[in-house]
Amino acid sequence: VDEALHKIDDHLPAKAKQAINQAQYLVHKTAQHAWKLVDEARTNGPRGALHYATAEYKHLMVINSTKLWVKLNHNSAFHSVAEWVTPTAANWSGKYNNLINDMSGKGYIVFGYLPLIPVDEFGEAIKVAKAKEKEHLNDHKSDSSSDSD
């Protein structure tokens, strides 16, 4: 079996190897999160497990939304719509967060289970992503200018 796998590995294209490695990584990370969720449920009960799941989901959403935002922001049509939509979305998100906090503070337990929208985290993540992209572009400009020398 080892010899067969070695021969297959020799003939696989790099993209296929990369896809297999990514799939293995995702399975490994998913298993880690599942065990953490089970452990959280054992130690802190369903509420603790729900908070853990919500925090992980929020983290995943912030990362992926930021990547998508930066890519879409290069499109001029999206950029002009985003300038109009973003303040409205931030305003409504803030109102939603205030409502959840107020109702939770008044003792309505159900509202404690609802996730807050991470408006500040989105803003910070977008700033960091833009800075990294700008740095990446500057690196490419300096590489191309040094090549022409």
C-alpha positions as CSV (number, residue, x, y, z in Angstrom):
1,V,0.0,0.0,0.0
2,D,2.8,2.4,0.9
3,E,4.5,1.7,-2.5
4,A,1.2,2.3,-4.4
5,L,0.6,5.6,-2.5
6,H,4.2,6.7,-3.2
7,K,3.7,6.0,-6.9
8,I,0.4,7.8,-6.9
9,D,2.0,10.7,-5.1
10,D,4.7,11.0,-7.7
11,H,2.2,11.3,-10.5
12,L,-0.3,13.6,-8.9
13,P,-0.3,17.2,-10.2
14,A,0.7,19.9,-7.7
15,K,-2.9,21.3,-7.6
16,A,-4.3,17.9,-6.7
17,K,-1.7,17.5,-3.9
18,Q,-2.6,21.0,-2.6
19,A,-6.3,20.2,-2.7
20,I,-5.7,17.0,-0.7
21,N,-3.6,18.8,1.8
22,Q,-6.3,21.5,2.3
23,A,-9.0,18.8,2.7
24,Q,-6.9,17.0,5.3
25,Y,-6.3,20.3,7.1
26,L,-10.0,21.2,7.1
27,V,-10.9,17.7,8.5
28,H,-8.3,18.1,11.2
29,K,-9.5,21.6,12.2
30,T,-13.1,20.5,12.1
31,A,-12.4,17.6,14.4
32,Q,-10.5,19.9,16.8
33,H,-13.4,22.3,17.0
34,A,-15.9,19.4,17.4
35,W,-13.9,18.1,20.4
36,K,-13.6,21.6,21.9
37,L,-17.4,22.0,21.5
38,V,-18.1,18.7,23.2
39,D,-15.6,19.6,26.0
40,E,-17.3,23.0,26.4
41,A,-20.7,21.3,26.6
42,R,-19.4,18.9,29.3
43,T,-17.8,21.6,31.5
44,N,-20.2,24.5,31.0
45,G,-23.4,22.9,29.7
46,P,-25.4,23.8,26.6
47,R,-25.0,27.6,27.2
48,G,-21.2,27.3,27.2
49,A,-21.3,25.2,24.1
50,L,-23.5,27.7,22.4
51,H,-21.3,30.6,23.3
52,Y,-18.3,28.7,22.0
53,A,-20.0,27.9,18.7
54,T,-21.2,31.5,18.3
55,A,-17.7,32.8,19.0
56,E,-16.1,30.5,16.4
57,Y,-18.8,31.3,13.9
58,K,-18.3,35.0,14.4
59,H,-14.5,34.7,14.0
60,L,-15.0,32.7,10.8
61,M,-17.5,35.3,9.4
62,V,-15.2,38.2,10.2
63,I,-12.3,36.6,8.4
64,N,-14.2,35.5,5.3
65,S,-16.3,38.7,5.1
66,T,-13.2,40.8,5.2
67,K,-11.5,38.8,2.4
68,L,-14.7,39.1,0.3
69,W,-15.0,42.8,1.1
70,V,-11.4,43.6,0.0
71,K,-11.8,41.7,-3.2
72,L,-15.1,43.2,-4.1
73,N,-14.0,46.7,-3.2
74,H,-11.7,46.7,-6.3
75,N,-14.8,46.8,-8.5
76,S,-15.8,50.4,-9.0
77,A,-19.6,49.6,-9.2
78,F,-19.4,47.7,-5.9
79,H,-17.3,50.4,-4.3
80,S,-19.8,53.2,-5.1
81,V,-22.7,51.1,-3.7
82,A,-20.6,50.1,-0.7
83,E,-20.0,53.8,0.2
84,W,-23.8,54.3,0.3
85,V,-24.7,51.0,2.0
86,T,-22.0,50.7,4.6
87,P,-23.1,53.6,6.9
88,T,-26.7,52.3,6.9
89,A,-25.6,48.8,7.6
90,A,-23.4,49.9,10.5
91,N,-26.2,52.0,11.9
92,W,-28.7,49.1,11.8
93,S,-26.1,46.7,13.2
94,G,-25.5,49.1,16.1
95,K,-29.2,49.4,16.8
96,Y,-29.5,45.6,16.7
97,N,-26.6,45.2,19.2
98,N,-28.1,47.8,21.5
99,L,-31.5,46.0,21.4
100,I,-29.9,42.7,22.3
101,N,-27.9,44.2,25.1
102,D,-30.8,46.1,26.5
103,M,-33.2,43.1,26.4
104,S,-30.5,40.8,28.0
105,G,-29.9,43.4,30.7
106,K,-33.6,43.5,31.5
107,G,-33.6,39.8,32.1
108,Y,-35.0,38.3,28.9
109,I,-32.9,35.2,28.8
110,V,-33.6,34.4,25.1
111,F,-31.8,37.5,24.0
112,G,-28.6,36.3,25.7
113,Y,-28.4,33.5,23.2
114,L,-28.5,35.8,20.2
115,P,-25.1,36.8,18.7
116,L,-24.0,40.4,18.5
117,I,-22.8,41.8,15.1
118,P,-19.1,42.5,15.4
119,V,-19.1,45.9,13.8
120,D,-15.9,47.1,15.4
121,E,-14.1,43.8,14.5
122,F,-15.2,44.1,10.9
123,G,-13.9,47.6,10.7
124,E,-10.5,46.7,12.2
125,A,-10.2,43.5,10.1
126,I,-10.9,45.6,6.9
127,K,-8.3,48.1,7.9
128,V,-5.7,45.4,8.5
129,A,-6.6,43.6,5.2
130,K,-6.3,46.9,3.3
131,A,-2.9,47.6,4.9
132,K,-1.7,44.1,4.0
133,E,-2.9,44.5,0.4
134,K,-1.3,47.9,0.1
135,E,2.0,46.4,1.5
136,H,1.7,43.5,-1.0
137,L,1.2,45.9,-3.9
138,N,4.1,48.0,-2.8
139,D,6.3,44.9,-2.6
140,H,5.3,44.0,-6.2
141,K,6.0,47.6,-7.4
142,S,9.5,47.6,-5.8
143,D,10.2,44.1,-7.3
144,S,9.2,45.2,-10.8
145,S,11.2,48.5,-10.5
146,S,14.3,46.6,-9.4
147,D,13.9,44.2,-12.3
148,S,14.0,47.1,-14.8
149,D,17.2,48.5,-13.3
